[in-house]
C-alpha cells in the first residue's frame, strides 16, 4: 500500500522556487532515503509534507487522501511526525516533559504505557528523566527527539539529518535505532547528508538537486551508481 505520494509538488521559499515539481512516494513499511547537497530542497520537502511550508503547485496524498494545504496540527494528528533538523528539543524543560509534549494531540490513557516503552528503548532518558533537556549530550538529545516523536504514535516518520553533529559511533547507534523503529511498523522518509548510511538502511532512494529529483532507484543500485559515488559517497 502506498502511504505517501508527492505529485509534481512546487514550493516557493523566500521568493525562490525551492521545489520544482518533485514526485516521490513511500510505501507502507518502507524506509525511503532522500539525499542531496545543502540547498537541494530536502528539508523543504519535509516541511511541505508537514504543512509547515505552503505548496504552490501539485498534491500531497497520504493514505489516499489529499492533505495539501492542511494545517500542521491536523497532519500530526493523522500520523505524520517530523523529527526536525537540529532536534528542536525544549532545553528548559525536563526530559520527561519533552517526551510528554510529543503526545499533546493524544487524549487517552495509554500515554504512560508509551512513555514506559520509550524509556525501555532509551534507558538513558529514563535515567535523566527529571533533568533539564539542555544538559543532555548531542546523542542523547537526538534520542530525546526520536522518543518525543514516538510518543505521538506515528505511522510515518519524517527524519531530517538525524546524524548531524554526532560522532561515528553515535551515528551507527542512531541508525540502528531507526532500523528497529521501522521493523516495528513505522514507515520512514529519511533526509540525510550521510548518503552512505542513508542508503544502507533504506530500501529505495531519491537524489534531489536544486529542487529536482534527478535519480530514483533501489538503495542498493544507488550505492553503486557512478554519479552518486562521485557526488555523495566520496568516490
C-alpha positions in Angstrom: 0.0 0.0 0.0 1.3 3.5 -0.9 1.3 5.5 2.3 2.6 8.9 1.0 2.7 10.3 -2.5 4.0 13.7 -3.7 2.8 14.5 -7.1 4.5 17.3 -9.0 5.0 19.5 -5.9 6.2 23.0 -6.1 7.3 25.2 -3.1 8.5 28.8 -3.1 10.7 29.8 -0.2 11.6 33.4 0.4 10.7 34.2 -3.3 12.9 31.4 -4.5 11.5 28.3 -6.2 12.8 25.7 -3.8 10.9 22.7 -5.2 10.3 22.5 -8.9 7.7 19.8 -9.4 9.0 16.8 -7.4 7.3 13.5 -7.2 8.1 10.7 -4.8 6.4 8.1 -2.7 6.8 6.0 0.4 5.0 2.6 0.7 3.8 1.3 4.0 6.7 -0.3 5.9 9.5 1.3 3.9 12.5 3.4 4.7 13.0 5.8 1.8 16.1 8.0 1.6 16.2 11.5 0.2 19.8 12.6 -0.4 21.3 15.7 -1.9 23.7 18.6 -1.3 22.9 21.5 1.0 20.3 23.7 -0.5 18.9 21.0 -2.7 15.4 21.2 -1.1 15.5 18.2 1.2 14.3 20.0 4.4 11.8 22.0 2.3 10.3 18.7 1.1 9.8 17.5 4.7 8.4 20.9 5.8 5.9 20.9 2.9 4.7 17.4 3.8 4.3 18.5 7.5 2.3 21.6 6.5 5.0 24.0 7.7 5.5 25.4 4.2 2.7 26.0 1.7 2.9 24.3 -1.7 2.4 26.4 -4.8 1.6 23.5 -7.0 1.0 19.8 -7.0 -0.6 17.5 -4.4 0.5 15.6 -1.3 -1.5 12.4 -0.8 -1.5 10.5 2.5 -3.3 7.2 3.0 -5.3 8.0 -0.2 -6.4 11.5 0.9 -5.2 14.8 -0.4 -3.6 16.7 2.6 -2.3 19.6 0.5 -2.8 22.8 2.5 -3.8 21.0 5.7 -2.6 22.6 9.0 0.4 21.1 10.7 -1.8 20.1 13.7 -4.1 18.1 11.5 -1.2 16.4 9.8 0.4 15.4 13.1 -3.0 14.0 14.2 -3.1 12.0 11.0 0.1 10.2 12.0 2.8 12.1 10.2 5.5 13.2 12.7 8.7 15.1 11.8 12.0 14.8 13.7 13.4 18.2 12.7 17.0 19.1 11.8 18.8 20.3 14.9 16.4 18.2 17.1 14.4 21.3 18.4 14.1 20.0 21.9 12.8 22.3 24.6 16.0 22.8 26.5 14.5 24.5 29.6 12.0 21.6 30.2 12.8 18.3 31.8 13.4 15.3 29.6 10.1 13.8 30.8 8.3 17.0 29.9 9.8 17.0 26.4 8.5 13.4 25.9 5.1 14.2 27.2 4.9 17.1 24.8 5.1 14.6 22.0 1.8 13.2 23.0 -0.1 16.5 23.1 -2.5 15.5 20.3 -3.5 12.3 22.1 -6.3 12.0 24.6 -6.2 8.5 26.0 -4.9 6.6 29.0 -2.1 4.8 27.1 0.3 7.7 27.2 2.0 6.3 30.3 2.4 3.0 28.6 4.0 4.8 25.6 6.3 6.7 28.0 7.4 3.4 29.5 8.1 2.0 26.1 10.2 5.0 25.1 12.2 4.6 28.4 12.7 0.9 27.6 14.1 1.8 24.2 16.2 4.7 25.6 17.3 3.8 29.1 19.5 6.9 29.3 16.4 9.1 29.0 14.7 7.3 31.9 17.9 7.8 34.0 17.9 11.5 33.2 14.1 12.0 33.1 14.0 14.7 35.7 17.0 16.6 34.4 16.8 19.6 32.1 16.9 18.5 28.4 19.6 21.2 27.8 22.0 19.1 29.9 21.9 16.1 27.5 24.7 15.3 25.1 24.2 15.6 21.4 23.5 11.9 21.0 21.1 11.9 24.0 19.3 14.9 22.5 18.8 13.0 19.3 17.4 10.1 21.2 15.1 12.5 23.0 13.9 13.9 19.7 13.2 10.4 18.5 11.5 9.4 21.7 9.3 12.5 21.6 8.2 11.6 18.0 7.4 8.1 19.1 5.1 9.4 21.8 2.8 10.6 19.0 2.4 7.0 17.7 3.5 7.9 14.2 2.6 5.9 11.0 5.1 7.9 9.0 8.3 9.5 10.5 10.0 12.3 8.6 13.6 12.4 9.8 15.8 15.4 8.9 19.5 14.9 9.3 19.5 12.6 12.4 23.3 12.1 12.2 24.1 15.9 12.3 26.8 16.7 14.9 27.2 13.1 16.1 30.3 11.0 16.4 30.6 8.0 14.0 29.8 5.6 16.9 26.7 7.5 17.8 25.7 7.7 14.1 25.8 3.9 13.9 23.7 3.7 17.1 21.1 6.2 15.9 20.7 4.4 12.5 20.3 1.1 14.3 17.5 2.6 16.3 15.9 3.9 13.1 16.0 0.4 11.6 14.4 -1.1 14.7 11.6 1.5 14.7 10.9 0.7 11.0 10.9 -3.1 11.7 8.2 -2.4 14.3 5.9 -1.0 11.6 6.7 2.7 11.2 7.4 4.0 7.7 10.2 6.5 7.4 11.2 9.2 4.9 14.8 9.9 5.7 16.7 13.1 4.8 20.4 12.7 5.4 23.6 14.1 4.2 25.4 10.9 5.2 24.4 9.3 2.0 26.2 6.1 2.7 24.3 5.4 5.9 21.0 6.5 4.5 21.3 4.2 1.5 22.5 1.3 3.7 19.4 1.4 5.9 16.8 2.3 3.3 15.0 0.2 0.6 14.8 2.9 -2.0 16.2 6.4 -2.6 15.8 9.6 -4.4 18.5 12.1 -5.3 17.4 15.8 -5.1 19.4 18.5 -6.9 18.3 22.2 -6.9 14.6 21.3 -6.4 14.5 18.5 -8.9 14.5 14.7 -8.4 17.4 13.6 -10.7 17.7 10.0 -9.7 15.3 7.3 -8.3 16.3 3.7 -7.7 16.7 1.0 -5.1 19.2 2.0 -2.5 21.4 -0.9 -3.5 21.6 0.4 -7.0 22.2 4.0 -5.9 25.1 2.8 -3.7 26.8 1.6 -6.9 25.7 4.4 -9.2 28.8 6.3 -10.5 27.1 9.7 -10.2 26.1 9.0 -6.6 29.5 7.6 -5.7 31.3 10.7 -7.2 28.9 13.3 -5.8 27.8 11.9 -2.4 29.9 8.9 -1.4 33.4 10.4 -1.6 34.4 8.2 -4.6 
